[in-house]
Amino acid sequence: MVDFDALPALISVPKAAQLLGLSRAIPYRFAASADLPTRRLGGRVSVVSSRPASFLTGNADAASPPPTA
């Protein structure tokens, strides 16, 4: 099991795919449909590393991005 708390705040999509045991294309597909929380910095898409564990367990509430003020 991966210790998501030890990861940096944002990780690359290929790294997230590796950690989740998925092909590289699947996290991009989930990110495009907003099922996997991501942040865009410049032209790069990064996965919010505190959320993949919730994504794996299917806990949609914990996987949702926090509300903005």
N, C-alpha and C positions, 0 to 999 in steps of 0.2 A: 504494500500500500504506500502511496506517495504522501509525504508530509507536505501538504500544501502551504502550511504556515511558514515553512523554511524557504519557499520560493519568493522571488521578487514580486512586487505588486503587479507587474505586467509581464507576460511571457509571449513569445512568438507563437503563431498558429502552428508551425511545424513542431515546436516543443510541446505544445498542448496536445497535439495529435499523438506524439510519442508517449506522453504521460497517461493519456486516456486509452492508449492501445488502439487507435483508429488510424485510418489512412489520412494522408495530408488533406485531401479534398473534403472530407466529411466535416471537420471543424469550420472550414470556410463556408460550407453550405449552412450549417447551424448558425454561424455568425450572420450570414446574410438574412436569415429568417428571424433574427433576434432571439433564437433559442439559447445561444451561448453568448454571455455578456462580453462585449469587446469595447475597445477604445481605439479610435483612429488618431494616429500621430503622424502628421504629414501624409505620406502615401502608404504608411505601414499600418496593418491591422494587428493589434495585440489583444490577447485574452486576459481578462481580469483574473488573476491567479487565485484569488480567495473564493471564486465561485465554481470552478470545475467539480469540486467534491459534491456540491449541491446539485449540479447538473447530472452527475453520475447516479445519485440516489433518487433523482426525479422530484426533488423538493423544489417546486416551482417558486414558492414564496421566497426562499433563501437565494434562489438563482436570479431573481429579478433585481435590476439595478435599483439602488436606493432612490427615493423620491427627491426631486430637486425643489429648491425653495423658490 
